[in-house]
Amino acid sequence: MNKPQKTAQILIGLGCFVVLVGSTFHLIAAYPQVSAALASSNLNEALKNALRAVFLMIGLTWIVVAVVTLIATFVRTRTSSLIILFCGFALLLQIPNWVSLMGWFVGNEMFLLGAGLIACGELLFRGRHPV
């Protein structure tokens, strides 16, 4: 494996690591606070449960995206580049929506960094990977 390929793998791996850390913070640190806030709200029980479920599903989806990206990075196939770009840009496209709804905070910045590393790692060295 040559240096550009190794550099691409390192960038993508770092991006996935950042996304995994952000997802873990989302699930471990933020979920209890959201759950407590929902418990004390005056929403009906079905809506409270739905919001809890959505919060958990988002965190788990980010973990799946990072794991799929890692697999595509280290097990190269014809579609690996496409999968990596799709995962990186899928995360990047979510960020403007988060910022418009919640403003800037450390979670947005972590995912922006992770998604940017994933997308840039693949774009910078696209076509240099052996299939």
Secondary structure, 3 states (H helix, E strand, C coil): CCHHHHHHHHHHHHHHHHHHHHHHHHHHHHHHHHHHHHHCCCCCHHHHHHHHHHHHHHHHHHHHHHHHHHHHHHCCCCCHHHHHHHHHHHHHHHHHHHHHHHCCCHHHHHHHHHHHHHHHHHHHCCCCCCC
